[in-house]
């Protein structure tokens, strides 16, 4: 599988390119094994990131990267 563009640290350039298949392929390319526990943490982090945008705004924190 060809991965979408990533920055110098291996992060996706456009977070909207992410799918579960791409996440797993990225981990494989980086030599990381994603067991069920790690995968659940990834999904929870993505859920939290979506909820975090208004939290940062009203908490006086900087706008998250990738926020429109």
C-alpha positions in Angstrom: 0.0 0.0 0.0 1.3 3.5 -0.9 1.0 5.8 2.1 -0.2 9.4 1.9 2.4 12.1 2.2 4.0 12.3 5.7 6.2 14.9 7.2 9.8 14.4 8.3 8.6 12.9 11.6 6.3 10.4 9.9 3.1 12.2 10.7 0.4 12.5 8.0 0.6 15.9 6.2 -3.2 15.9 6.0 -4.9 14.2 9.0 -8.0 13.7 6.8 -6.0 11.1 4.8 -6.2 8.7 7.8 -8.1 5.4 7.6 -7.7 2.4 9.8 -5.9 0.7 6.9 -3.5 3.6 6.6 -2.9 3.7 10.3 -2.0 0.0 10.3 0.2 0.4 7.2 2.1 3.3 8.8 2.8 1.3 12.0 4.0 -1.6 9.8 6.3 0.7 7.8 7.7 2.0 11.1 8.2 -1.5 12.5 5.5 -1.1 15.2 3.1 -3.9 16.1 -0.4 -2.7 16.9 -2.1 -5.1 19.3 -5.7 -4.7 20.3 -4.8 -2.5 23.3 -2.7 -0.1 21.3 -5.4 0.0 18.5 -8.1 0.9 21.1 -5.8 3.7 22.4 -5.4 5.1 18.9 -9.1 5.1 18.3 -9.7 6.8 21.7 -7.1 9.4 20.9 -8.7 10.2 17.6 -12.1 10.5 19.4 -10.6 12.8 22.0 -8.9 15.0 19.4 -12.3 15.6 17.7 -13.8 16.6 21.1 -10.7 18.6 22.1 -11.1 21.5 19.7 -13.8 23.4 21.7 -12.0 22.4 24.9 -8.8 24.1 23.9 -10.8 27.2 22.7 -12.6 27.7 26.0 -9.6 26.7 28.0 -7.6 29.5 26.5 -5.2 27.0 24.8 -3.7 27.4 21.3 -5.8 26.2 18.4 -4.9 22.6 17.6 -2.9 22.0 14.4 -5.1 21.1 11.5 -8.1 23.0 12.9 -10.1 25.0 10.4 
